[in-house]
Amino acid sequence: GMAVEPLRFARWMRKVASAKVEDKGNLYRSKGVFAVEGSAQRLVFHAVSDVMEKELVGPWPENAVRGCKIVFIGKKLNRQWLEEGFD
């Protein structure tokens, strides 16, 4: 499955937080759970406006499928801009 490299992920989230509304849309909140490259840990992330928090919260449960899921809550969000920036 997919996994994030923590430094690249942090850079991407700073880019999202500082982007102009014209580029990304009105992003109110985001949250996600991510597999971490080279680690059994889960990275949990949430942001409201430009305040972001991320934390390693322990290993994935035994039968869980490792992967990455993120949810953006907002208005007129530019899905293409958000997805391309994550690649």
N, CA, C and O atoms as CSV, one atom per row, in Angstrom:
chain,resi,resn,atom,element,x,y,z
A,1,GLY,N,N,0.814,-1.198,0.000
A,1,GLY,CA,C,0.000,0.000,0.000
A,1,GLY,C,C,0.857,1.260,0.000
A,1,GLY,O,O,2.086,1.205,0.032
A,2,MET,N,N,0.193,2.353,-0.036
A,2,MET,CA,C,0.864,3.644,-0.062
A,2,MET,C,C,1.341,4.027,1.337
A,2,MET,O,O,0.709,3.681,2.334
A,3,ALA,N,N,2.464,4.745,1.400
A,3,ALA,CA,C,2.986,5.260,2.670
A,3,ALA,C,C,3.587,6.636,2.419
A,3,ALA,O,O,4.041,6.927,1.312
A,4,VAL,N,N,3.592,7.474,3.437
A,4,VAL,CA,C,4.159,8.821,3.305
A,4,VAL,C,C,5.547,8.874,3.922
A,4,VAL,O,O,5.863,8.152,4.868
A,5,GLU,N,N,6.356,9.747,3.358
A,5,GLU,CA,C,7.650,10.081,3.947
A,5,GLU,C,C,7.372,11.322,4.786
A,5,GLU,O,O,6.957,12.339,4.231
A,6,PRO,N,N,7.583,11.279,6.106
A,6,PRO,CA,C,7.125,12.350,6.996
A,6,PRO,C,C,7.572,13.760,6.614
A,6,PRO,O,O,6.775,14.692,6.714
A,7,LEU,N,N,8.806,13.945,6.185
A,7,LEU,CA,C,9.278,15.282,5.838
A,7,LEU,C,C,8.571,15.813,4.588
A,7,LEU,O,O,8.164,16.974,4.549
A,8,ARG,N,N,8.427,14.965,3.574
A,8,ARG,CA,C,7.701,15.390,2.360
A,8,ARG,C,C,6.254,15.727,2.693
A,8,ARG,O,O,5.703,16.700,2.178
A,9,PHE,N,N,5.640,14.923,3.554
A,9,PHE,CA,C,4.256,15.163,3.941
A,9,PHE,C,C,4.127,16.507,4.667
A,9,PHE,O,O,3.208,17.276,4.383
A,10,ALA,N,N,5.036,16.791,5.594
A,10,ALA,CA,C,5.001,18.058,6.332
A,10,ALA,C,C,5.158,19.243,5.387
A,10,ALA,O,O,4.472,20.253,5.542
A,11,ARG,N,N,6.052,19.128,4.413
A,11,ARG,CA,C,6.233,20.208,3.423
A,11,ARG,C,C,4.956,20.423,2.616
A,11,ARG,O,O,4.551,21.557,2.359
A,12,TRP,N,N,4.330,19.315,2.222
A,12,TRP,CA,C,3.094,19.417,1.436
A,12,TRP,C,C,1.991,20.089,2.250
A,12,TRP,O,O,1.269,20.936,1.726
A,13,MET,N,N,1.852,19.721,3.532
A,13,MET,CA,C,0.797,20.317,4.343
A,13,MET,C,C,1.052,21.809,4.581
A,13,MET,O,O,0.105,22.593,4.632
A,14,ARG,N,N,2.321,22.209,4.729
A,14,ARG,CA,C,2.619,23.645,4.852
A,14,ARG,C,C,2.238,24.375,3.568
A,14,ARG,O,O,1.729,25.495,3.602
A,15,LYS,N,N,2.494,23.718,2.430
A,15,LYS,CA,C,2.122,24.306,1.137
A,15,LYS,C,C,0.600,24.473,1.060
A,15,LYS,O,O,0.116,25.514,0.616
A,16,VAL,N,N,-0.141,23.476,1.481
A,16,VAL,CA,C,-1.607,23.545,1.476
A,16,VAL,C,C,-2.081,24.666,2.401
A,16,VAL,O,O,-2.946,25.458,2.026
A,17,ALA,N,N,-1.521,24.732,3.596
A,17,ALA,CA,C,-1.952,25.733,4.578
A,17,ALA,C,C,-1.685,27.157,4.103
A,17,ALA,O,O,-2.456,28.069,4.402
A,18,SER,N,N,-0.589,27.350,3.359
A,18,SER,CA,C,-0.213,28.706,2.951
A,18,SER,C,C,-0.705,29.077,1.547
A,18,SER,O,O,-0.504,30.208,1.105
A,19,ALA,N,N,-1.343,28.141,0.848
A,19,ALA,CA,C,-1.798,28.403,-0.521
A,19,ALA,C,C,-2.940,29.410,-0.537
A,19,ALA,O,O,-3.695,29.541,0.426
A,20,LYS,N,N,-3.042,30.107,-1.644
A,20,LYS,CA,C,-4.117,31.083,-1.831
A,20,LYS,C,C,-5.449,30.375,-2.026
A,20,LYS,O,O,-5.507,29.277,-2.579
A,21,VAL,N,N,-6.508,31.012,-1.569
A,21,VAL,CA,C,-7.860,30.470,-1.740
A,21,VAL,C,C,-8.140,30.217,-3.217
A,21,VAL,O,O,-8.811,29.243,-3.558
A,22,GLU,N,N,-7.633,31.087,-4.108
A,22,GLU,CA,C,-7.868,30.919,-5.546
A,22,GLU,C,C,-7.277,29.601,-6.055
A,22,GLU,O,O,-7.780,29.032,-7.025
A,23,ASP,N,N,-6.214,29.114,-5.407
A,23,ASP,CA,C,-5.579,27.868,-5.832
A,23,ASP,C,C,-6.277,26.637,-5.261
A,23,ASP,O,O,-6.596,25.702,-5.995
A,24,LYS,N,N,-6.512,26.641,-3.946
A,24,LYS,CA,C,-6.995,25.423,-3.293
A,24,LYS,C,C,-8.486,25.438,-2.972
A,24,LYS,O,O,-9.069,24.373,-2.766
A,25,GLY,N,N,-9.124,26.608,-2.921
A,25,GLY,CA,C,-10.497,26.718,-2.454
A,25,GLY,C,C,-10.485,27.092,-0.981
A,25,GLY,O,O,-9.424,27.327,-0.402
A,26,ASN,N,N,-11.670,27.147,-0.375
A,26,ASN,CA,C,-11.786,27.490,1.052
A,26,ASN,C,C,-11.687,26.215,1.891
A,26,ASN,O,O,-12.674,25.501,2.066
A,27,LEU,N,N,-10.510,25.941,2.399
A,27,LEU,CA,C,-10.284,24.745,3.208
A,27,LEU,C,C,-10.508,25.100,4.673
A,27,LEU,O,O,-9.808,25.945,5.232
A,28,TYR,N,N,-11.499,24.441,5.292
A,28,TYR,CA,C,-11.817,24.709,6.683
A,28,TYR,C,C,-11.105,23.744,7.626
A,28,TYR,O,O,-10.616,24.133,8.687
A,29,ARG,N,N,-11.058,22.474,7.215
A,29,ARG,CA,C,-10.516,21.453,8.103
A,29,ARG,C,C,-10.021,20.286,7.271
A,29,ARG,O,O,-10.548,20.008,6.194
A,30,SER,N,N,-9.007,19.607,7.776
A,30,SER,CA,C,-8.550,18.368,7.156
A,30,SER,C,C,-8.094,17.418,8.245
A,30,SER,O,O,-7.665,17.834,9.321
A,31,LYS,N,N,-8.193,16.130,7.943
A,31,LYS,CA,C,-7.735,15.122,8.888
A,31,LYS,C,C,-7.388,13.861,8.126
A,31,LYS,O,O,-7.918,13.603,7.045
A,32,GLY,N,N,-6.491,13.079,8.702
A,32,GLY,CA,C,-6.091,11.869,8.013
A,32,GLY,C,C,-5.297,10.922,8.888
A,32,GLY,O,O,-4.832,11.272,9.973
A,33,VAL,N,N,-5.156,9.692,8.371
A,33,VAL,CA,C,-4.336,8.654,8.977
A,33,VAL,C,C,-3.459,8.108,7.862
A,33,VAL,O,O,-3.941,7.802,6.771
A,34,PHE,N,N,-2.154,7.986,8.147
A,34,PHE,CA,C,-1.203,7.621,7.109
A,34,PHE,C,C,-0.247,6.540,7.572
A,34,PHE,O,O,0.209,6.538,8.715
A,35,ALA,N,N,0.050,5.621,6.665
A,35,ALA,CA,C,1.156,4.688,6.871
A,35,ALA,C,C,2.435,5.494,6.658
A,35,ALA,O,O,2.486,6.375,5.800
A,36,VAL,N,N,3.459,5.188,7.438
A,36,VAL,CA,C,4.726,5.911,7.372
A,36,VAL,C,C,5.772,5.011,6.722
A,36,VAL,O,O,5.950,3.858,7.113
A,37,GLU,N,N,6.462,5.562,5.720
A,37,GLU,CA,C,7.512,4.829,5.014
A,37,GLU,C,C,8.540,4.298,6.002
A,37,GLU,O,O,9.060,5.057,6.821
A,38,GLY,N,N,8.840,3.006,5.936
A,38,GLY,CA,C,9.874,2.413,6.775
A,38,GLY,C,C,9.517,2.273,8.241
A,38,GLY,O,O,10.402,2.078,9.074
A,39,SER,N,N,8.224,2.370,8.577
A,39,SER,CA,C,7.803,2.296,9.981
A,39,SER,C,C,6.475,1.560,10.102
A,39,SER,O,O,5.663,1.566,9.177
A,40,ALA,N,N,6.265,0.930,11.243
A,40,ALA,CA,C,4.977,0.283,11.519
A,40,ALA,C,C,3.997,1.270,12.136
A,40,ALA,O,O,2.835,0.928,12.356
A,41,GLN,N,N,4.447,2.490,12.419
A,41,GLN,CA,C,3.631,3.500,13.090
A,41,GLN,C,C,2.549,4.082,12.170
A,41,GLN,O,O,2.677,4.075,10.946
A,42,ARG,N,N,1.494,4.579,12.795
A,42,ARG,CA,C,0.461,5.353,12.100
A,42,ARG,C,C,0.713,6.825,12.391
A,42,ARG,O,O,1.000,7.199,13.528
A,43,LEU,N,N,0.607,7.645,11.379
A,43,LEU,CA,C,0.703,9.088,11.534
A,43,LEU,C,C,-0.708,9.652,11.445
A,43,LEU,O,O,-1.382,9.493,10.428
A,44,VAL,N,N,-1.152,10.308,12.508
A,44,VAL,CA,C,-2.479,10.925,12.532
A,44,VAL,C,C,-2.282,12.424,12.401
A,44,VAL,O,O,-1.414,13.013,13.044
A,45,PHE,N,N,-3.101,13.026,11.560
A,45,PHE,CA,C,-2.959,14.437,11.231
A,45,PHE,C,C,-4.322,15.103,11.295
A,45,PHE,O,O,-5.328,14.513,10.900
A,46,HIS,N,N,-4.353,16.344,11.797
A,46,HIS,CA,C,-5.566,17.149,11.640
A,46,HIS,C,C,-5.183,18.617,11.618
A,46,HIS,O,O,-4.189,19.036,12.212
A,47,ALA,N,N,-5.993,19.376,10.923
A,47,ALA,CA,C,-5.743,20.809,10.796
A,47,ALA,C,C,-7.073,21.546,10.755
A,47,ALA,O,O,-8.053,21.082,10.172
A,48,VAL,N,N,-7.071,22.702,11.390
A,48,VAL,CA,C,-8.195,23.627,11.320
A,48,VAL,C,C,-7.588,24.960,10.927
A,48,VAL,O,O,-6.717,25.489,11.616
A,49,SER,N,N,-8.063,25.499,9.802
A,49,SER,CA,C,-7.490,26.721,9.258
A,49,SER,C,C,-6.009,26.479,9.017
A,49,SER,O,O,-5.656,25.541,8.301
A,50,ASP,N,N,-5.128,27.298,9.595
A,50,ASP,CA,C,-3.692,27.082,9.367
A,50,ASP,C,C,-2.989,26.482,10.583
A,50,ASP,O,O,-1.760,26.509,10.659
A,51,VAL,N,N,-3.751,25.941,11.532
A,51,VAL,CA,C,-3.184,25.275,12.704
A,51,VAL,C,C,-3.170,23.770,12.445
A,51,VAL,O,O,-4.221,23.154,12.266
A,52,MET,N,N,-1.970,23.182,12.425
A,52,MET,CA,C,-1.822,21.772,12.097
A,52,MET,C,C,-1.189,21.016,13.246
A,52,MET,O,O,-0.318,21.535,13.943
A,53,GLU,N,N,-1.636,19.778,13.438
A,53,GLU,CA,C,-1.025,18.885,14.413
A,53,GLU,C,C,-0.872,17.520,13.781
A,53,GLU,O,O,-1.761,17.040,13.078
A,54,LYS,N,N,0.279,16.893,14.042
A,54,LYS,CA,C,0.483,15.520,13.598
A,54,LYS,C,C,1.154,14.750,14.716
A,54,LYS,O,O,1.909,15.311,15.510
A,55,GLU,N,N,0.869,13.449,14.771
A,55,GLU,CA,C,1.379,12.646,15.873
A,55,GLU,C,C,1.474,11.187,15.434
A,55,GLU,O,O,0.584,10.677,14.753
A,56,LEU,N,N,2.551,10.526,15.825
A,56,LEU,CA,C,2.648,9.080,15.639
A,56,LEU,C,C,1.876,8.432,16.780
A,56,LEU,O,O,2.109,8.746,17.947
A,57,VAL,N,N,0.966,7.538,16.451
A,57,VAL,CA,C,0.061,6.999,17.477
A,57,VAL,C,C,0.186,5.493,17.682
A,57,VAL,O,O,-0.734,4.858,18.197
A,58,GLY,N,N,1.300,4.932,17.288
A,58,GLY,CA,C,1.494,3.505,17.521
A,58,GLY,C,C,1.271,2.690,16.264
A,58,GLY,O,O,0.909,3.223,15.215
A,59,PRO,N,N,1.493,1.386,16.385
A,59,PRO,CA,C,1.404,0.519,15.206
A,59,PRO,C,C,-0.034,0.308,14.742
A,59,PRO,O,O,-0.993,0.526,15.481
A,60,TRP,N,N,-0.142,-0.118,13.503
A,60,TRP,CA,C,-1.442,-0.456,12.932
A,60,TRP,C,C,-1.993,-1.682,13.645
A,60,TRP,O,O,-1.227,-2.569,14.021
A,61,PRO,N,N,-3.300,-1.747,13.837
A,61,PRO,CA,C,-3.897,-2.959,14.412
A,61,PRO,C,C,-3.557,-4.180,13.549
A,61,PRO,O,O,-3.310,-4.049,12.350
A,62,GLU,N,N,-3.547,-5.335,14.153
A,62,GLU,CA,C,-3.086,-6.553,13.503
A,62,GLU,C,C,-3.720,-6.821,12.142
A,62,GLU,O,O,-3.006,-7.164,11.201
A,63,ASN,N,N,-5.018,-6.678,12.010
A,63,ASN,CA,C,-5.707,-7.010,10.750
A,63,ASN,C,C,-5.984,-5.788,9.870
A,63,ASN,O,O,-6.667,-5.904,8.852
A,64,ALA,N,N,-5.471,-4.639,10.245
A,64,ALA,CA,C,-5.744,-3.408,9.483
A,64,ALA,C,C,-4.930,-3.379,8.190
A,64,ALA,O,O,-3.818,-3.902,8.131
A,65,VAL,N,N,-5.494,-2.769,7.175
A,65,VAL,CA,C,-4.792,-2.560,5.910
A,65,VAL,C,C,-4.062,-1.228,6.002
A,65,VAL,O,O,-4.687,-0.179,6.158
A,66,ARG,N,N,-2.722,-1.274,5.903
A,66,ARG,CA,C,-1.925,-0.045,5.937
A,66,ARG,C,C,-2.224,0.773,4.698
A,66,ARG,O,O,-2.419,0.219,3.616
A,67,GLY,N,N,-2.262,2.073,4.847
A,67,GLY,CA,C,-2.523,2.948,3.712
A,67,GLY,C,C,-2.574,4.391,4.153
A,67,GLY,O,O,-2.132,4.740,5.248
A,68,CYS,N,N,-3.121,5.226,3.286
A,68,CYS,CA,C,-3.220,6.656,3.562
A,68,CYS,C,C,-4.631,7.119,3.236
A,68,CYS,O,O,-5.153,6.855,2.153
A,69,LYS,N,N,-5.234,7.808,4.183
A,69,LYS,CA,C,-6.562,8.391,3.968
A,69,LYS,C,C,-6.541,9.813,4.507
A,69,LYS,O,O,-6.053,10.075,5.606
A,70,ILE,N,N,-7.087,10.728,3.701
A,70,ILE,CA,C,-7.178,12.113,4.144
A,70,ILE,C,C,-8.533,12.663,3.698
A,70,ILE,O,O,-9.034,12.325,2.626
A,71,VAL,N,N,-9.107,13.505,4.533
A,71,VAL,CA,C,-10.388,14.139,4.245
A,71,VAL,C,C,-10.192,15.649,4.323
A,71,VAL,O,O,-9.609,16.164,5.277
A,72,PHE,N,N,-10.685,16.347,3.310
A,72,PHE,CA,C,-10.678,17.805,3.307
A,72,PHE,C,C,-12.106,18.288,3.415
A,72,PHE,O,O,-12.983,17.808,2.696
A,73,ILE,N,N,-12.347,19.231,4.306
A,73,ILE,CA,C,-13.672,19.812,4.482
A,73,ILE,C,C,-13.560,21.286,4.132
A,73,ILE,O,O,-12.744,22.010,4.702
A,74,GLY,N,N,-14.375,21.719,3.201
A,74,GLY,CA,C,-14.301,23.109,2.776
A,74,GLY,C,C,-15.338,23.423,1.723
A,74,GLY,O,O,-16.326,22.705,1.565
A,75,LYS,N,N,-15.103,24.499,1.008
A,75,LYS,CA,C,-16.036,24.985,0.003
A,75,LYS,C,C,-15.256,25.269,-1.281
A,75,LYS,O,O,-14.205,25.909,-1.259
A,76,LYS,N,N,-15.795,24.778,-2.402
A,76,LYS,CA,C,-15.185,24.986,-3.713
A,76,LYS,C,C,-13.716,24.568,-3.727
A,76,LYS,O,O,-12.858,25.286,-4.239
A,77,LEU,N,N,-13.439,23.380,-3.150
A,77,LEU,CA,C,-12.072,22.878,-3.093
A,77,LEU,C,C,-11.605,22.449,-4.483
A,77,LEU,O,O,-12.378,21.901,-5.268
A,78,ASN,N,N,-10.353,22.701,-4.770
A,78,ASN,CA,C,-9.747,22.335,-6.048
A,78,ASN,C,C,-9.098,20.965,-5.884
A,78,ASN,O,O,-7.935,20.859,-5.496
A,79,ARG,N,N,-9.854,19.929,-6.181
A,79,ARG,CA,C,-9.390,18.553,-5.992
A,79,ARG,C,C,-8.112,18.280,-6.771
A,79,ARG,O,O,-7.184,17.665,-6.246
A,80,GLN,N,N,-8.057,18.729,-8.005
A,80,GLN,CA,C,-6.873,18.487,-8.835
A,80,GLN,C,C,-5.625,19.106,-8.200
A,80,GLN,O,O,-4.577,18.460,-8.157
A,81,TRP,N,N,-5.717,20.342,-7.709
A,81,TRP,CA,C,-4.575,21.010,-7.080
A,81,TRP,C,C,-4.110,20.235,-5.851
A,81,TRP,O,O,-2.912,20.035,-5.655
A,82,LEU,N,N,-5.060,19.799,-5.025
A,82,LEU,CA,C,-4.722,19.052,-3.803
A,82,LEU,C,C,-4.077,17.711,-4.134
A,82,LEU,O,O,-3.078,17.339,-3.518
A,83,GLU,N,N,-4.634,16.983,-5.095
A,83,GLU,CA,C,-4.096,15.665,-5.448
A,83,GLU,C,C,-2.729,15.759,-6.112
A,83,GLU,O,O,-1.837,14.971,-5.796
A,84,GLU,N,N,-2.550,16.702,-7.018
A,84,GLU,CA,C,-1.271,16.831,-7.710
A,84,GLU,C,C,-0.156,17.202,-6.742
A,84,GLU,O,O,0.980,16.756,-6.897
A,85,GLY,N,N,-0.478,18.014,-5.750
A,85,GLY,CA,C,0.532,18.408,-4.776
A,85,GLY,C,C,0.977,17.267,-3.886
A,85,GLY,O,O,2.090,17.287,-3.361
A,86,PHE,N,N,0.119,16.268,-3.708
A,86,PHE,CA,C,0.424,15.138,-2.828
A,86,PHE,C,C,1.308,14.109,-3.486
A,86,PHE,O,O,2.024,13.382,-2.797
A,87,ASP,N,N,1.275,14.028,-4.799
A,87,ASP,CA,C,2.078,13.020,-5.525
A,87,ASP,C,C,3.548,13.193,-5.315
A,87,ASP,O,O,4.344,12.427,-5.858
